[in-house]
Amino acid sequence: MDLGATSGRLPACGADGVSDCTVNETARGGDIKYVGAGSSRSPDDGTLENGWLYFGVATYGDNATIGNATIPYVDIDVDGDDVPDYEVYAQNAPGTDVLLAWLIDLNTGDAIDAEPVNFNLGDVDSNVFDTDVVTLPVWPAAIGVTGNPKKFPISYTVGTFSAYAAPLSNGDVDDVGPVAFDVAKPRVAVSDPLYLDQAGVSIDADVRNAHTKALVLHLHNATGNRAQVVDLGPAKASAPTHVRGTPGNRSVRLSWTAPSWTGAGPITGYDIRYSSNNGHTWRSASAAYHNRTATSATITGLTNGARYVFQVAALTSAGTSAYSASSAPVRPAFDRTHVGIGGSRHVHPGGHATLTVRVVDTTTHQPVHAKVTLWMRANRNHAWVKVATRITGTQGRASAQIRQFASAWYQWRYAGNSRHLPAHSVMRHVVAH
């Protein structure tokens, strides 16, 4: 439930203490520590009208028998005039020890509803004896809730009426409020008011605002450990999945699948990080992706040949999700090229051999406009000698004519650029005869 208010411990009444103090340990059971409120819809028809409104009260001391020596109550204002319209209080059903939350219409004085304290009658032990926490349920329809309203604001004040109140305390040991609460839009929305309190049980909650505090009452815990305040934030998105990388020149093109659940959503961007030492340390990519909702990105400034893994987290108003699992390792690399050689195979001594070249990007299969050089050697035991330099055209093609008096070997070479790796053609033997 929403934490409504926290109240400090009252001092013990001294010889002159007449108000705002506790006269004995019984009165300590009326010294309010926390108050809260919650609501949930009916599991039968899905309406708030037939669901639950409930108030939680935690005190600094145990009450041996709630509703007898000390009676916790909640005054409820539904029309915003600062005058309570209803009151719910805990007291036994006449002639029994069954503890009920009685709802009174303060305009008529009539009891208009009675629900079991802690949502259970005596057939289920919800620990209503010797305890410092209690939950007072209210049927929402009884205070005017119909169907599923978009809003139903109320204010409430919690008090503890007791025969052991300080002399000038008007019968109350303590009171807290008023506290604002929207029955239709609690800050902490849950599907049920009561959960089995044991290991492995989780509570799914829709948290509407950052830094919301929830009041959780553990009915069967030991004294002093039954009330827990949990500092919550809106639910974050789940982690992105299926992160994949495609290598480029000093870059990697990433893609991923958006989170299956956006929590407080919507997704406003992504945080990308990468590691070159298998996740021992991480480096963040550009913060520009924090404002981009596309599920792909190109990470630049990487080192060709290095081995990188990548992770992606989703950003929402609730904060940053968990990071995805790491991508498979990716090694950025230059684009590779193919240098082809063609032309003459035979010439007459003193004639001209024509050597053609075509340079193609092996990834895109597109021609490369490039500077290439033609090298020649007389046989495999001789050194290579550069004999021509050419620039390929838009089709990646060029040619050179070399006057040849004897047989020789030829090879085109491409030195590469900022995008492409160096490459060379196979050797071509041109015979002069």
Secondary structure, 3 states (H helix, E strand, C coil): CEEEEECCCCCECCCCCCCCCECCHHHHCCCEEEEEEEEECCCCCCCCCCCEEEEEEEEEEEEEEECCCEEEEEEEECCCCCCCCEEEEEEECCCCCCEEEEEEECCCCEEEEEEEHHHCCCCCCCCCEEEEEEEEEECHHHHCCCCCCCCCEEEEEEEEEECCCCCCCCCEEEEEEEEEEECCCCCEECCCCCCCCCCCCCCCCEECCCCEEEEEECCCCCCCCCEEEEEECCCCCCCCEEEEEEEECCEEEEEEECCCCCCCCCCCEEEEEEECCCCCCCEECCHHHHHCCCCEEEEECCCCCCCEEEEEEEEECCEECCCCCCCCCECCCCECEEEEEEECCEECCCEEEEEEEEEEECCCCCECCCEEEEEEECCCCCCCEEEEEEECCCCCEEEEEEEECCCEEEEEEECCCCCECCEECCCEEEEEC
